[in-house]
Amino acid sequence: MTTLAPAPKESRQVDLSSKSIGAVRNAKNRAATLAIAACLLVAAIPLGYVAYEVIARGGSSLSLEFLTSDIPRNYRVEGGGMAPAIVGTLTITGMAALMALPVGILGAVYLNEYGKNSPLARFIRMMSDVMTGVPSIVMGLFIYVVWVVNVGERNGFGGALALACLMLPIVIRSAEEMLKLVPDEYRQASAALGTPKWRTIMTVVLPSASSGLTSGSLLAIARAAGETAPIIVTVGITYAVNPDLFAGGNTTLAAQIFGNASQPFAGSTDRAWGAALTLIAIVFLFTLLARFISARFSIEAKQG
């Protein structure tokens, strides 16, 4: 009968050392996970509190009449609605998105696919970063001088121009970062099949980055929908629905929130809370719709 020789002392020490290192790594991993969860909770508490306050206070004002009635001309009056502000928010922000999103995404395509590190590409990146930090009131004053003074009146299109200028750098920088995440192997495989570069970008690169492009676009739209200063400077004011962006004054939910919340009257305060809840609901619904369209588009691109 043979007996097994005991394991060398060095081998036992290596095993114990490996176990101790694994235990330390697991402890650090759990500590990091707990720290991340704690940070998430700290960030979620004020967000949840804000959402609760807006829903609790704005829900009592929200009704069919509130969504379809004109804005009262006197802040002291109770009741009234926000139909002109809702229409103005949708038309002005929609026009701004129509101008900024295609230009921003095409600019990001140039930076990532063609310009790379050329002097022009570096200049565009630098100006995009600078414009991202420009206060919105400065952009509103710029559009006021360039557009409103020359046209001779404040209108919704001036507000759309100001919001588009605010959206553009966000779209460019976020879209470029999303395009960088698309693996180069996709481009090389498409080129190996003889596909022109522009077609590779349209059928491979952009669909692969569609989810990220959607997120960046929604971030820009959400910021534009909540801007107040450039709207007050460029669009004027209206108390009735005005779907025409090129004639007459206009207004948005953000401008009405600012105007009504700055008044001490109960009626104006209620309208401000109702307008805030309406704005959040609009952004939330469009976010869900954009996510759904982006998901369907990505699935169809993969199947194709």
N, C-alpha and C positions, 0 to 999 in steps of 0.2 A: 504494500500500500504506500503510495507516494503522497507526500504532503506538499501543498502549494507554498511556495516561498512568499513571505510577506512583501507587500509593495514597497518599492524603494521610498526612503524618507523624502527625497526630492519630489517624487510624484505626488505623495500625499500633501506636501506643502503647496504644490501647484494647484491641486484640486481645491484645497481650502482657500487659497488666494482667489481662484476664479469664483467660488461661491460668495466670498465676501464682496468682491467687485460687483457681482450680479445683484447682491442685496442692496448695495449702495446705489446702484443705478436704478433699481426698482423704487427705492425710497425717494430718490431725486425725481423720478418720473411721476410718482404720486403727488409729491409736493408741488411740482410744476402744474399738474392737472388741477389740483385744488386751488392754486393761485389764479389760474386762468378762469376757473369757474367763479371764484370770488370777484374777479374783475368784471366778468360778465354780469354777475348779480348787481354789483355796484352801478354799472352802466344801465342796467334794465330798470332799476328802482325809480330813478327820476323820469325815465321814458314812460314807464307804466303809470306813474303819478300824473304826468301831463296828459296822457291819453284818457285816464279816468276823469280828470277834471273837465277836459273838453267834451267828453261824451255826456257826463253828468249835467253840465251847465248848458251845453249846446243842444242836447237832445230835447229839452223842454221847448226850445224855440223852433225846432225843425218840424215842418209840416208842409202840406201841398201848397198852402197859401204862401208860406215863406219862400218856396222855390219858384213860384210863378208870379208873385206880386212885384210891383215897382218899389223902388227905394223911397222912403218918406223924405220930403224936402226939409223937414224940421227934426233935429235930433231928439227933441223932447217927446215926440209922438211915439207911442208904443205900438207894437205890431209892425206891419209892413213886411216887405220881402227883399230878396236878393237876386231876383231874376236878371236884372241888367248886369250885375256883377258876375253871375254864373256864366252868362253868354259872353261877356267880355273876357273872362278868364279863359274860356275854351277857345275863342277866336284869336285872341292876341297871343296866347301861349302856343296855340296850334300853328299860327303863321310864323312865329319865332322858330319853332321846331322845324317847320318846313324849310326855312332858310338855313338854319345852323347845322342840322344833322347831316344832310348830304355833303355840305362843304367840309364839315369837320371830319367825317369818315374818309372822304377822298383825300383830305390833307394828311390824315394818319396813314393812309395807303402810300402816299408819296414818301412820307418820312421813313416808313419801315421797309418798303419794297423797292424804292427807287433812289431817294435822296441819301439814305444811310447817314454817313458822317460828312457829307458835303457842306461847304460854307452856308449855302442857302438853307439846308435842313437844320443846321445848328442855329441859325438866326431865327427860323420859325419856332423851334423849340424854346429858345430863350424868350421870344415875344409871347408865346403861349403861357409860359410860366409867369411872366410879368403881368399879363392881362388877367390871369387867374386871381391875383391879389389886388386888382384895382377895385376900389369901393364902387358899389353900384350907383351911388349918386353921381360919381364922376362920369360914368357911362351915360347916365341919364342927361346930364348937362351937355355932354358931347353930342348926343343925338338931338337935343334941343337946338343947339347952335347949327348943326349940319342940316337937320330936316325941318324942325318946327318953324324956325325963323324964315327959312326959304319958302316953305309951303304957305305960311301965314296963319295956320291954325293948329291946335293940338288935336290929334286923332289917334285911333287905335294902332295904325301902322307905325307911327313913331314909337309907341311902346313896344311893338313887336321887334322893331330894329334894335332897340336898347336891350331887350331880353335876348335876342339872337347874338348880340356882341358878348353878352355875359355867358351864354351857353357855349359859344364856339371854342374857347380854349379848353374847357372841361372835356368836351367831346374829342378834341384832337388828342390831348394827352392820355385820356383813358382808353381811347380806341387804339392808339399806338401801342400801349402796354399790352392790350389784349392780342394784338396782331403778333407781338413778339413771342407770345406763348404758343403760337402754332408751330409745331415741329418743322424744321427745314426738310425733313424726309418727305413730307407731303408735297412740298414744292418740287423737290428733286424727282419724285416718282411721277408727278404730272408732267414735268419737263421731259422725262425719259420717254414718255408716250407721244412726244411731239406736240404737246399742247402749248399754244402761245402763252406768254407771261400774263397778259391781261385776262385771258380766259382762266388761267390757273387761279388768279386772284379772285375772280368772280365766282368760280364754281368750287374752289377748294379752300382758299384762305378765309374768305369772308364767312362762308357757312360754318367753318370750324370755330371761328371766333364769335359767332352770332350771339351766344349767351352773354359773353363779356361786353360786346358792343351794345346789347340791350341794356345791361346794367348801367353802363356809362351814360347812355342816352337818357335813361330814366333819372339818373342823378342830376343831369343838367336840366331836364324838364322840371323836376321837383324844385330845384333852386329858382328857376325862372318864375314858376307859378307862385312862389312865396315872396317875390321881390315887391317892395313898396315904393322906394324912393324914385326909381326911374319911371314908374307908372305915374306917380303924382306930377312929375315934371313934364312928361311928354303927352299924356292922353287926355288931360283936362278932366271933366266931370260930366256925368249924366245921371238922370234919375229914372229913365225909361230904357227899354231894350233898344240897343243900336247895333245891329249885326254888321253895319258897314264900317270897315276899318279905315276908309279913306275920307270920310266926311263926318263931321261932328265929334263931340267928345265921347269918351268911353270911361269905363271903370273896371276894376277887377275885385275879386274877393279879398286879396291882400290889402288893397287900398281901403276897402270898406272896413276891414278889421281894424286898421290903424285909425281911420276917422271916427268910428263909433266907439272904440275902446278908449280913446282920449277924451271922451265926454263923460260927465258925472251922472248922466240921466239913466234911469233903469232901463228904459226902452232901447237906448243905443247900446248899452252893455249887453243886453240879451241878443240883439242883432249881431254884435261882434262875436259872441260865443257861437251863435248859430252859423255865421259865416266861416268861422274857424273849423267847425265840425264838417261843414260842407266841403271846404277845401281839402281837408284830410281825406274825406271819403272819395273825392274825385281822383286825387293822386293814387289812393289805394286801388281803386277800380281800374285805372289805366295801367298800374303796375301789374295787376293780375292778368289783364288782357295782353299786355306786351310779353309777359312771361309765357303765356299760353301759345301765342303766335311764334315766339322764339323757339319753344320746345318742338312745336310741330314742324317748323322750318328745319331745325337741326335733324329731326328724325327723317324727313323726306330727303335731305341732303345725304345722309348716311346710307339710306336705302338706294338712292340713285347712284 
